[in-house]
Amino acid sequence: MRELIIVGGGIGGLALAAGLKNRGMHVQVLEAAPELKPVGAGILLANNAQKALDHIGILSNIVPLGQSLREGAILNQKGNTLGKQLTLEDARPWLGIHRGALQQGLLGPLEENQVVLGRRVVNVKVETDRVVLTTEQGETHEAQHIIAFDGIHSPFREAVGDTRSIRYSGYTCWRGLAEGWDGPKEYFSETWGKGKRFGIVPIQDRTYWFATANAPHRDPKMKAMDGAALKTVFADFHQEVFELLDLTPKVIWNDIEDIAPVKKLVYGRILLAGDAGHATTPNMGQGACMALEDAATLTSLLTKNLNWDEVGRRFEQKRLRRTAWITKQSWQLGKMAQWAHPLAASFRNSMTKMTPDSLSQGLLRKLANVTFEA
């Protein structure tokens, strides 16, 4: 029986395994996917995420895989600036990176067989002295403690009696990677329309974009949309949107969902981390960042001479309030950004234009103001 198993070989799980490995601890990771392919689209790594990667000991391996972003802005449908989102003057630039590239970078410090693939956990049994996991293949894996980094649909929430349900935001999302777009390399933007948005993030040799629109939950019409169909949806947006859609070979779709904040992340022998414990909407670009913060915090705690109960207590003390703040702020920002009524959208744009840069800087500083010792 192992002392600890990490379930989930995504960004958070791999980051924790890498942080522990860099400190001499070998922890097995169970991952549902049969192989770790460079799939997905792009993500933003803000200052706090880069701090976490630095604490884990792998930032220098990740930075060359992404694109430095020194300035960003919110635009209206015509492409005119409503408000600037400057990265902090005294901090690292933000980083735009392909999710697959980040995942491969996190794998770097790990041993060849440390991540066990094709092991989807379908049953969780908590016993007096252990947790027994059963996979789809019928295998059992036992450990004294489990850290669940296995995403918003984690079976561990139900296993520990966490009754929170996934909540739909009211808007859906498409994402893609445009090839060969000749746009600015160190600048990212988000365009706000009436009930829809379009974001642009350079990630080295390609450009990641995302688009949102108010829609019913799990609408098959939204799922079926390709680049040509999206050009119709965003027909009143500026020219760069059409250029990017024309240069995108594949569109990825998903509804935007989260989980309401909770007052507990540790249930006896099981600790919920990343999206398994505090999934957030992507409106602040903080989903992966929060998972990396979790991983950095756990790296610190698990390499101290602490018993499991104390690890859990300190983890909750460090992470509950911050993740709840991010989830609430992101939910509220998304609701405002998706306002569809012309008068409401016009008011939102006017208020955004009048917001002083100092207020944006204050929010960025609050995001960046994080430590991982607990």
C-alpha positions in Angstrom: 0.0 0.0 0.0 1.3 3.4 -0.9 1.3 6.4 1.4 -0.1 8.8 -1.2 -1.6 8.6 -4.7 -2.3 11.6 -6.9 -5.4 11.1 -9.1 -5.4 13.2 -12.3 -2.5 13.8 -14.7 -3.6 17.3 -15.7 -1.8 20.5 -14.9 -2.3 20.4 -11.1 -1.5 16.7 -10.6 1.6 16.8 -12.7 2.8 20.0 -11.1 2.4 18.5 -7.6 4.2 15.3 -8.7 7.0 17.4 -10.2 7.3 19.6 -7.1 7.6 16.6 -4.8 10.0 14.8 -7.2 12.3 17.9 -7.2 12.3 17.5 -3.4 13.1 13.8 -3.4 9.6 12.3 -3.1 8.3 9.9 -5.7 4.5 9.8 -5.8 2.4 7.8 -8.3 -0.1 9.6 -10.5 -3.2 7.8 -11.9 -4.5 9.3 -15.1 -7.7 8.3 -17.0 -6.5 9.2 -20.5 -4.7 6.3 -22.3 -2.0 8.7 -23.5 -0.9 12.2 -22.8 -1.4 13.9 -26.1 -0.6 17.6 -26.8 -4.3 18.4 -27.1 -6.4 21.3 -26.1 -5.9 24.9 -26.8 -4.2 27.8 -25.0 -4.1 29.2 -21.5 -2.8 32.3 -19.8 -0.3 31.9 -17.0 -0.5 35.1 -14.9 2.1 36.2 -12.3 0.7 34.0 -9.6 0.9 30.9 -11.7 4.5 31.6 -12.6 5.3 32.1 -8.9 3.8 28.7 -8.3 5.9 27.1 -11.1 9.0 28.8 -9.7 8.2 27.4 -6.2 7.8 24.0 -7.7 11.1 24.4 -9.4 10.2 24.2 -13.0 9.5 27.7 -14.2 12.7 27.9 -16.3 11.6 24.9 -18.3 8.1 26.3 -19.0 8.9 29.9 -20.0 10.6 29.0 -23.3 7.5 27.0 -24.3 5.2 30.0 -24.2 4.8 33.6 -25.5 5.5 36.6 -23.2 2.5 38.9 -23.0 3.3 42.5 -21.9 0.0 44.2 -22.4 -3.6 43.4 -22.8 -6.9 45.2 -23.4 -10.7 45.0 -23.4 -12.2 46.1 -26.7 -15.6 46.9 -28.1 -17.1 45.1 -31.1 -15.3 47.6 -33.5 -11.9 46.9 -31.9 -11.7 50.1 -30.0 -10.1 50.0 -26.6 -12.4 50.1 -23.6 -9.8 49.4 -20.9 -6.2 48.3 -20.6 -5.1 45.2 -18.7 -1.5 46.0 -18.2 0.7 43.3 -16.7 2.3 44.4 -13.5 5.3 46.7 -14.2 7.5 45.1 -11.5 6.6 41.5 -12.3 7.1 38.9 -15.0 5.1 39.3 -18.2 2.1 37.0 -18.4 2.6 33.9 -20.5 0.4 32.5 -23.3 1.1 28.8 -23.7 -0.5 25.7 -25.3 -2.0 23.5 -22.7 -0.2 20.5 -24.2 3.1 22.2 -24.1 2.6 23.1 -20.4 1.7 19.5 -19.7 4.8 18.2 -21.5 6.9 20.6 -19.6 5.5 19.4 -16.2 6.3 15.9 -17.2 10.0 16.7 -17.5 11.2 16.0 -14.0 9.1 12.8 -13.6 10.3 9.3 -14.0 9.1 7.3 -17.0 6.5 5.1 -15.2 5.5 7.6 -12.5 2.3 8.5 -14.4 0.1 5.4 -14.9 -2.1 6.0 -17.9 -5.5 4.6 -18.8 -6.6 4.3 -15.2 -10.0 5.9 -14.8 -11.2 5.6 -11.2 -14.8 4.4 -11.1 -15.2 3.5 -7.5 -13.8 5.0 -4.3 -14.0 3.1 -1.0 -12.7 4.7 2.2 -11.7 2.2 4.9 -10.4 2.7 8.4 -6.7 2.8 7.4 -6.7 3.3 3.6 -8.6 4.4 0.5 -9.2 1.7 -2.1 -9.6 2.8 -5.7 -11.1 0.6 -8.5 -10.4 1.5 -12.1 -12.4 0.6 -15.2 -10.1 -2.4 -15.8 -11.1 -3.8 -12.4 -7.7 -3.0 -10.9 -7.4 -1.8 -7.3 -5.0 0.8 -6.0 -4.6 1.4 -2.3 -3.1 4.3 -0.5 -3.3 5.9 3.0 -4.2 9.2 1.4 -5.5 10.5 -1.9 -5.1 13.9 -3.6 -7.8 14.3 -6.2 -6.7 16.6 -9.1 -9.1 14.9 -11.5 -11.2 17.8 -12.7 -14.7 19.2 -12.4 -16.4 15.8 -12.9 -14.3 14.1 -10.1 -16.0 11.0 -8.6 -14.3 11.9 -5.3 -16.7 14.7 -4.4 -19.6 12.2 -4.3 -17.4 9.7 -2.5 -16.8 12.1 0.4 -20.4 13.4 0.5 -19.8 16.7 -1.2 -23.2 17.4 -2.6 -22.4 20.5 -4.7 -23.6 20.2 -8.3 -21.9 21.6 -11.3 -23.6 24.9 -12.3 -24.0 26.2 -15.8 -23.0 29.8 -16.4 -25.6 30.6 -19.1 -23.1 30.9 -21.9 -21.1 28.4 -24.0 -17.6 28.6 -25.4 -15.6 27.7 -28.5 -11.8 27.6 -28.7 -9.3 27.2 -31.4 -5.7 27.7 -32.6 -5.2 29.8 -35.6 -2.2 29.1 -37.8 -0.2 31.8 -39.5 -2.0 34.9 -38.2 0.2 37.9 -38.5 -0.9 39.8 -35.3 0.9 41.3 -32.4 2.9 38.8 -30.4 3.1 40.4 -27.0 -0.5 41.7 -26.8 -3.7 39.9 -25.8 -7.3 41.1 -25.9 -10.9 40.4 -25.2 -13.7 41.9 -27.2 -17.0 42.5 -25.5 -20.3 42.5 -27.6 -23.9 42.0 -26.7 -24.1 38.6 -25.1 -20.9 37.4 -26.6 -17.1 37.8 -26.4 -14.0 37.0 -28.4 -10.5 36.6 -26.8 -7.1 36.5 -28.6 -4.0 35.2 -27.0 -0.7 34.6 -28.8 1.1 31.3 -27.9 4.4 31.4 -29.9 3.8 29.9 -33.3 0.0 30.0 -33.2 -2.7 32.2 -31.8 -5.2 30.9 -29.3 -8.7 32.3 -29.4 -11.9 31.8 -27.5 -15.4 32.9 -28.1 -18.5 32.9 -25.8 -22.2 33.4 -26.4 -25.3 33.2 -24.3 -27.0 29.9 -25.1 -29.1 27.0 -23.5 -27.2 24.4 -21.6 -25.8 21.5 -23.8 -27.3 22.9 -27.0 -26.4 20.6 -29.9 -26.5 23.6 -32.3 -23.7 25.3 -30.4 -21.7 22.1 -30.4 -22.0 21.7 -34.1 -20.6 25.1 -35.0 -17.4 25.4 -37.0 -15.4 28.5 -38.0 -17.8 29.4 -40.8 -20.8 29.3 -38.5 -19.0 31.4 -35.9 -18.3 34.1 -38.5 -22.1 34.5 -38.7 -22.5 34.6 -34.9 -19.8 37.3 -34.7 -20.7 39.1 -37.9 -20.7 42.5 -36.1 -17.2 42.1 -34.6 -14.0 43.6 -35.9 -11.9 42.1 -38.8 -9.3 40.2 -36.7 -12.1 37.8 -35.5 -12.8 36.7 -39.1 -9.1 36.4 -39.9 -8.5 34.1 -37.0 -11.6 31.9 -37.7 -10.5 31.5 -41.3 -7.1 30.3 -40.1 -8.4 27.7 -37.6 -8.6 24.1 -38.8 -10.4 22.8 -35.7 -12.9 24.3 -33.2 -13.3 22.9 -29.7 -16.6 23.4 -27.9 -17.7 23.2 -24.3 -20.2 24.9 -22.0 -18.8 27.1 -19.3 -19.5 25.6 -15.8 -18.1 25.9 -12.3 -18.8 24.7 -8.8 -20.1 27.1 -6.1 -17.4 27.8 -3.4 -17.3 25.4 -0.5 -16.1 25.6 3.1 -14.2 22.3 3.0 -11.6 20.6 0.8 -10.3 17.8 3.0 -12.4 14.9 3.9 -10.4 12.5 6.1 -8.0 10.7 3.8 -9.1 12.5 0.7 -8.1 16.0 -0.4 -9.9 17.8 -3.3 -7.6 20.1 -5.3 -7.9 22.0 -8.6 -11.2 21.8 -10.4 -12.2 18.8 -8.3 -12.5 21.0 -5.3 -13.0 24.6 -6.6 -13.7 24.7 -10.3 -14.1 28.3 -11.6 -15.3 29.9 -14.8 -12.4 31.1 -17.0 -13.3 34.8 -17.0 -10.2 35.8 -14.9 -7.9 33.3 -16.6 -7.4 31.6 -13.2 -8.5 28.0 -13.5 -5.0 26.5 -14.3 -3.4 29.2 -12.1 -5.4 28.0 -9.0 -4.5 24.4 -9.7 -0.8 25.4 -9.8 -1.2 27.4 -6.6 -2.7 24.3 -5.0 0.2 22.2 -6.2 2.8 24.7 -4.9 1.1 24.8 -1.5 0.9 21.0 -1.2 4.5 20.7 -2.3 5.5 22.8 0.7 3.2 21.0 3.1 3.9 17.5 2.1 7.7 18.0 2.4 7.5 19.1 6.0 7.3 16.8 9.0 3.5 17.1 9.3 0.9 14.5 9.9 -2.0 14.3 7.3 -4.5 16.0 9.5 -2.2 19.0 9.9 -1.5 19.1 6.1 -5.2 19.2 5.5 -5.9 21.9 8.1 -3.2 24.2 6.8 -4.2 23.6 3.1 -7.7 24.6 3.8 -6.6 27.6 5.9 -4.4 28.7 3.0 -6.6 27.9 0.0 -10.4 28.1 0.9 -10.7 31.9 1.1 -8.6 32.6 -2.0 -10.2 30.1 -4.3 -13.7 31.2 -3.1 -12.8 34.8 -4.0 -11.6 33.8 -7.4 -14.7 31.7 -8.1 -17.1 34.5 -7.0 -15.2 37.3 -8.9 -15.0 35.3 -12.0 -18.7 34.3 -12.0 -19.7 38.0 -11.5 -17.3 39.2 -14.2 -18.7 36.7 -16.6 -22.3 37.7 -16.0 -21.5 41.3 -16.6 -19.3 40.6 -19.7 -22.2 38.6 -21.2 -24.9 41.3 -20.8 -27.0 41.1 -24.0 -29.4 44.1 -23.7 -28.1 47.0 -25.7 -28.5 49.5 -22.9 -26.8 47.2 -20.4 -23.9 46.5 -22.7 -23.5 50.2 -23.5 -23.5 51.0 -19.8 -20.9 48.2 -19.1 -18.6 49.5 -21.9 -18.8 53.1 -20.6 -18.0 52.1 -17.0 -15.1 49.9 -18.3 -13.7 52.9 -20.2 -13.9 55.1 -17.1 -12.2 52.6 -14.9 -8.8 53.9 -13.9 -5.7 51.9 -14.6 -4.9 52.0 -10.9 -8.0 49.9 -10.2 -6.9 47.2 -12.7 -3.4 47.3 -11.2 -4.9 46.8 -7.8 -6.7 43.6 -8.9 -3.5 42.3 -10.6 -1.5 42.9 -7.4 -4.1 41.0 -5.4 -3.8 38.1 -7.8 0.0 38.2 -7.7 0.1 38.5 -3.9 0.4 34.8 -3.1 2.8 32.7 -1.1 2.9 28.9 -0.7 4.3 28.3 2.8 1.5 27.4 5.2 
